[in-house]
Amino acid sequence: VSESRAEAGVGDEQAEIALRATEGAVAGGAAYADARVVARRWSVLTARNGRLESLQDGDDIGLGVRALVDGASGFAASPAVTPGEADRLAAVAVEVARSSAALAWPTRFEPPEPREDAVRAGRCEIDPFAVPLEQKLELLEACDAAMRAERDVNVSFATLDFLSEERVFVSSAGSRLRQVLVDSGGGLRAIAVRDGRMQQRTFPHLFGWHANRGGWEVVEAMELEQNAARIGAEAAELLTAPLCPEGPATVVLGGSLAAMQLHETVAHALELDRVLGMEAATAGTSFLTTDKLGRYRLGSEEVTVTVDPTTPSALGSFFFDDDGVAARRSTLVERGLLVDYLSSCDTASAIGRSSTGCSRAESWNRLPLVRITAVDLEPGERSFEDLLGDVDSGFLLDCTRSWSTDDRRVTFEFAAEAAWEIESGELRRLRRGPIYRGVTPEFWQSCDGVADRASWQTYGLGRCFKGQPGQLVRVSHGTAPARFQGVELLAG
Amino acid sequence: VEAPETQLDGLAEEVLRRASAQSDESELGVVRGERALTRFARSTIHQNVVEQTLELSLRVVRGARIATVTTSRTDGEALDDLVERAVRIADATPPADDWPGVGEPTADTIRDAVSEATVACGPAERARLVGIACADLPAETLAFGGVMTSASEHLVANSRGLFRTQRRTAAEMRVTVRGRDRSGAAVRVSPDVRELDAAELTREALAAVRLPGDEVTLPPGDYPAVLSPPVVGRMLELLSFVGFAASRHAEGRSFVRLGEPLTAPSISICDDGHDPAGLPVGFDVEGTPKQRVELVRDGVAAGLLYDRRSARRAGVGSTGHAVPPDVGDDPHAANLFMAAGDRSFDELVGELARGIWIRHVHYVNILDPAGATITGVTRDGPCLVEHGVPATRVREMRFRVGLVELLRTAEAVSRERRLLPQIRPGSVCVPGLRVPAFRFEAPAGA
């Protein structure tokens, strides 16, 4: 069984309908309008304990229209992409905007220079929807068996996940854009249970999930089957491993844990809508207030953070964002100094800057928000082995088990799945239950090394949640293992 | 929900007719609805959205080989494609030896759970509520939050003749009031938008803002504590997630030992999709009518949640708690209730000689599912209570507590309950609690 991803496309007629919606909104009184038609096709397979637990195969298509009227914004969306529905949505978006006018946030939306692009297609060497289902099931079965070869692993999950998305963007400012992106990935979870104790190992990281932009070749590169046996054995070993000691310690975060640390304490804190208070009632605000821009030292000289949605394989990459801004690389933290935010056209103009191109909507049915896209911790100059080699006594922590921050992202606590003692530069015994906590700027200022590009890779997060109604957006972080001094290490 | 039921009837009949010709069993789920939301920040509206949704989910069974496919498209070509895709995928999957079959029709009557006021609520009414929430705020304070309404129609039909529909509505409002160095918050959910009292929500949020004096930082340690309903609600949601799904229980991943004491005797917990005090849900995505499941009865672990597959494995009937795979791997309690107690909420606080009143929590996550141990931070107005009186604002704190231990030692339960939204789909209706020891680990925020 194999299929073509071409089934999930947006036709020229539907692109014209999007244009009609923007024209309708402008005719109705909007100073600016844009519209998105998004068609998605997905397939998610999950094996649990040796059985195919679920196989989600789906598609959807819809139209979303945004209108700005007298400084107020309105948004309306529908799964019906028809001329009549476009007219209705345009009228609703304008009406909704008008209803806000008396209390409206003073939106200054400065659209980008209009562009007309031909179809821009992301990297995809092997169409994942054309790979036979039987082949995918065989891989899941093999992974599951490898994890459960360990006697104490009595719960196992193996997942494959594919998404194809075509997005057409048109605006009353004159932009006509179209992009096709394909994601492929999967992951593993091995859970060992014995005598009321439970230990989990995941691969490659959080939730046992990872994806990159690309086709089946992404799955092949993950070496799922080879890693299944390893994490099964580690989960079982953790059941009897000694508890991680507590106290200040030198800690090396593995790449995936560094990615989550970056995600929660830096990337979210850099979202300009959050900084401006737009998420205060739900996800919270940020300690990186605008008065700190250009003068606040968030991290050490080792810490440079960029946003780069032009990275071809990164899950957070794209050709244009949902304001129609072309993807581009920006530096956010320059050798520890805060120099820019993740922003959209309206939030950037609120502080007199240009958008960094981070306006993203989950799909056709959601209003674009400032989102993490592809936010990276730039690699350092020393090898991973060198970073470990300097450590007389410390711990290497791997894979996120739990994570939590306060509502300004200034303090945090993370738990890792596993810790390995580092003695005289060598990895030694496995320890269970590591937890660490800290104050975000103090923690990043204690960073005295990020490993070099040889161990730098991108980690995809499939369910970054934000906003109301909640939007789950796919994002990514490029990171390498990073070393921190004087970390408050706990256990539990 | 504008479209009349007959349109969904016809759509279901059309899909099942096409699917039945090529399968041994088939089952269709349809969700159609409209959701609207007005969000505000700094006492101004910054988001205003209306979204219509439609999703068809078709499951076909061919000789114990099963596939489920979904689409938002309803034209004839799309329906043909839906069925053809399902059949093709089913034939490539291995037979499911634990497939319980699609649900049988029963005589259950499912009533709509609809407020016509919520259906009719438009952007002007939402803006009016926002205006009330933002009016008459003290100097140097601003309001943040949102008003959400949704109206949806749910249908499950299958080749055995099961056919169920239900219309549902929900309305939710949250208000956070922030001053220079302080904040308070309140949230409500109801099927009826008229139950959202914007002025009352703002008053509740302001109560935390108006606490006198400077903030104090408490040393880490165990503190007697009163937990407001939003705190209890979040904890109950997590407790249910890690403990009450039959599938997790069967895998040895749950702390629940049926028939054994689990919490204080004053605590009873159930999931009930039909209780009008919640957001009623008549049936699950498999069409099984929601059963009222007593999870904890007078402190004793009493029940688990099943979908059709976990029920088949256990040799029992489904309790109607199936969810789609994108919501979770296990049966889910979407209508949680904790029974009311015998104290007023004011008495919970008034009887506290010295301790902490925690109104809200933030970013709570599970540290150890085996013991239901969680961590998170307090938010929006924790305060120190002395001699039964809220005395001083307390700096936010990171906590780590074992939920089972917390509920086992609960001293008092309030009569008043609040209906609150879950983070996952559903609602939770809970009282306030007083506990003798709530573990603060470290200061949070700044």
HADDOCK unambig.tbl for C-alpha pairs under 7 A between the chains (distance, minus, plus):
assign (segid A and resid 1 and name CA) (segid B and resid 88 and name CA) 6.81 0.50 0.50
assign (segid A and resid 1 and name CA) (segid B and resid 89 and name CA) 6.88 0.50 0.50
assign (segid A and resid 1 and name CA) (segid B and resid 92 and name CA) 6.52 0.50 0.50
assign (segid A and resid 54 and name CA) (segid B and resid 325 and name CA) 6.82 0.50 0.50
assign (segid A and resid 55 and name CA) (segid B and resid 67 and name CA) 6.60 0.50 0.50
assign (segid A and resid 55 and name CA) (segid B and resid 68 and name CA) 6.55 0.50 0.50
assign (segid A and resid 56 and name CA) (segid B and resid 68 and name CA) 6.06 0.50 0.50
assign (segid A and resid 56 and name CA) (segid B and resid 69 and name CA) 6.13 0.50 0.50
assign (segid A and resid 57 and name CA) (segid B and resid 68 and name CA) 6.63 0.50 0.50
assign (segid A and resid 57 and name CA) (segid B and resid 69 and name CA) 4.76 0.50 0.50
assign (segid A and resid 57 and name CA) (segid B and resid 70 and name CA) 6.34 0.50 0.50
assign (segid A and resid 58 and name CA) (segid B and resid 69 and name CA) 5.28 0.50 0.50
assign (segid A and resid 58 and name CA) (segid B and resid 70 and name CA) 4.34 0.50 0.50
assign (segid A and resid 58 and name CA) (segid B and resid 71 and name CA) 5.54 0.50 0.50
assign (segid A and resid 59 and name CA) (segid B and resid 70 and name CA) 6.31 0.50 0.50
assign (segid A and resid 59 and name CA) (segid B and resid 71 and name CA) 4.87 0.50 0.50
assign (segid A and resid 59 and name CA) (segid B and resid 72 and name CA) 6.85 0.50 0.50
assign (segid A and resid 60 and name CA) (segid B and resid 71 and name CA) 5.30 0.50 0.50
assign (segid A and resid 60 and name CA) (segid B and resid 72 and name CA) 4.79 0.50 0.50
assign (segid A and resid 60 and name CA) (segid B and resid 73 and name CA) 6.79 0.50 0.50
assign (segid A and resid 61 and name CA) (segid B and resid 72 and name CA) 6.53 0.50 0.50
assign (segid A and resid 73 and name CA) (segid B and resid 47 and name CA) 6.56 0.50 0.50
assign (segid A and resid 73 and name CA) (segid B and resid 48 and name CA) 6.64 0.50 0.50
assign (segid A and resid 74 and name CA) (segid B and resid 47 and name CA) 6.99 0.50 0.50
assign (segid A and resid 74 and name CA) (segid B and resid 48 and name CA) 5.15 0.50 0.50
assign (segid A and resid 74 and name CA) (segid B and resid 49 and name CA) 5.85 0.50 0.50
assign (segid A and resid 75 and name CA) (segid B and resid 48 and name CA) 6.29 0.50 0.50
assign (segid A and resid 75 and name CA) (segid B and resid 49 and name CA) 4.54 0.50 0.50
assign (segid A and resid 75 and name CA) (segid B and resid 50 and name CA) 6.21 0.50 0.50
assign (segid A and resid 76 and name CA) (segid B and resid 49 and name CA) 5.74 0.50 0.50
assign (segid A and resid 76 and name CA) (segid B and resid 50 and name CA) 4.71 0.50 0.50
assign (segid A and resid 76 and name CA) (segid B and resid 51 and name CA) 5.57 0.50 0.50
assign (segid A and resid 77 and name CA) (segid B and resid 50 and name CA) 6.48 0.50 0.50
assign (segid A and resid 77 and name CA) (segid B and resid 51 and name CA) 4.69 0.50 0.50
assign (segid A and resid 77 and name CA) (segid B and resid 52 and name CA) 5.99 0.50 0.50
assign (segid A and resid 78 and name CA) (segid B and resid 51 and name CA) 6.16 0.50 0.50
assign (segid A and resid 78 and name CA) (segid B and resid 52 and name CA) 4.86 0.50 0.50
assign (segid A and resid 78 and name CA) (segid B and resid 53 and name CA) 6.40 0.50 0.50
assign (segid A and resid 79 and name CA) (segid B and resid 52 and name CA) 6.95 0.50 0.50
assign (segid A and resid 79 and name CA) (segid B and resid 53 and name CA) 6.30 0.50 0.50
assign (segid A and resid 79 and name CA) (segid B and resid 54 and name CA) 6.67 0.50 0.50
assign (segid A and resid 79 and name CA) (segid B and resid 72 and name CA) 6.47 0.50 0.50
assign (segid A and resid 96 and name CA) (segid B and resid 48 and name CA) 6.36 0.50 0.50
assign (segid A and resid 96 and name CA) (segid B and resid 123 and name CA) 5.78 0.50 0.50
assign (segid A and resid 97 and name CA) (segid B and resid 48 and name CA) 6.79 0.50 0.50
assign (segid A and resid 99 and name CA) (segid B and resid 123 and name CA) 5.91 0.50 0.50
assign (segid A and resid 99 and name CA) (segid B and resid 124 and name CA) 5.42 0.50 0.50
assign (segid A and resid 99 and name CA) (segid B and resid 127 and name CA) 6.76 0.50 0.50
assign (segid A and resid 100 and name CA) (segid B and resid 45 and name CA) 6.18 0.50 0.50
assign (segid A and resid 100 and name CA) (segid B and resid 127 and name CA) 6.36 0.50 0.50
assign (segid A and resid 103 and name CA) (segid B and resid 44 and name CA) 4.98 0.50 0.50
assign (segid A and resid 103 and name CA) (segid B and resid 45 and name CA) 5.66 0.50 0.50
assign (segid A and resid 104 and name CA) (segid B and resid 44 and name CA) 5.15 0.50 0.50
assign (segid A and resid 104 and name CA) (segid B and resid 45 and name CA) 4.68 0.50 0.50
assign (segid A and resid 104 and name CA) (segid B and resid 46 and name CA) 6.24 0.50 0.50
assign (segid A and resid 105 and name CA) (segid B and resid 44 and name CA) 4.87 0.50 0.50
assign (segid A and resid 105 and name CA) (segid B and resid 45 and name CA) 5.32 0.50 0.50
assign (segid A and resid 105 and name CA) (segid B and resid 46 and name CA) 5.01 0.50 0.50
assign (segid A and resid 133 and name CA) (segid B and resid 92 and name CA) 6.60 0.50 0.50
assign (segid A and resid 134 and name CA) (segid B and resid 92 and name CA) 6.34 0.50 0.50
assign (segid A and resid 155 and name CA) (segid B and resid 251 and name CA) 6.75 0.50 0.50
assign (segid A and resid 193 and name CA) (segid B and resid 252 and name CA) 6.89 0.50 0.50
assign (segid A and resid 196 and name CA) (segid B and resid 370 and name CA) 6.84 0.50 0.50
assign (segid A and resid 197 and name CA) (segid B and resid 370 and name CA) 6.64 0.50 0.50
assign (segid A and resid 198 and name CA) (segid B and resid 370 and name CA) 6.25 0.50 0.50
assign (segid A and resid 277 and name CA) (segid B and resid 41 and name CA) 6.39 0.50 0.50
assign (segid A and resid 278 and name CA) (segid B and resid 41 and name CA) 5.36 0.50 0.50
assign (segid A and resid 280 and name CA) (segid B and resid 144 and name CA) 6.58 0.50 0.50
assign (segid A and resid 281 and name CA) (segid B and resid 144 and name CA) 5.55 0.50 0.50
assign (segid A and resid 281 and name CA) (segid B and resid 145 and name CA) 5.09 0.50 0.50
assign (segid A and resid 281 and name CA) (segid B and resid 175 and name CA) 6.91 0.50 0.50
assign (segid A and resid 281 and name CA) (segid B and resid 176 and name CA) 5.49 0.50 0.50
assign (segid A and resid 365 and name CA) (segid B and resid 51 and name CA) 6.09 0.50 0.50
assign (segid A and resid 402 and name CA) (segid B and resid 365 and name CA) 6.25 0.50 0.50
assign (segid A and resid 402 and name CA) (segid B and resid 366 and name CA) 6.26 0.50 0.50
assign (segid A and resid 402 and name CA) (segid B and resid 367 and name CA) 5.63 0.50 0.50
assign (segid A and resid 403 and name CA) (segid B and resid 365 and name CA) 6.56 0.50 0.50
assign (segid A and resid 404 and name CA) (segid B and resid 363 and name CA) 5.44 0.50 0.50
assign (segid A and resid 404 and name CA) (segid B and resid 364 and name CA) 6.56 0.50 0.50
assign (segid A and resid 404 and name CA) (segid B and resid 365 and name CA) 6.51 0.50 0.50
assign (segid A and resid 404 and name CA) (segid B and resid 376 and name CA) 6.13 0.50 0.50
assign (segid A and resid 405 and name CA) (segid B and resid 363 and name CA) 6.32 0.50 0.50
assign (segid A and resid 406 and name CA) (segid B and resid 362 and name CA) 6.69 0.50 0.50
assign (segid A and resid 406 and name CA) (segid B and resid 363 and name CA) 6.97 0.50 0.50
assign (segid A and resid 406 and name CA) (segid B and resid 377 and name CA) 5.96 0.50 0.50
assign (segid A and resid 406 and name CA) (segid B and resid 444 and name CA) 6.34 0.50 0.50
assign (segid A and resid 406 and name CA) (segid B and resid 445 and name CA) 5.74 0.50 0.50
assign (segid A and resid 407 and name CA) (segid B and resid 362 and name CA) 6.81 0.50 0.50
assign (segid A and resid 408 and name CA) (segid B and resid 445 and name CA) 6.45 0.50 0.50
assign (segid A and resid 410 and name CA) (segid B and resid 445 and name CA) 5.62 0.50 0.50
assign (segid A and resid 410 and name CA) (segid B and resid 446 and name CA) 6.99 0.50 0.50
assign (segid A and resid 411 and name CA) (segid B and resid 444 and name CA) 5.66 0.50 0.50
assign (segid A and resid 411 and name CA) (segid B and resid 445 and name CA) 5.73 0.50 0.50
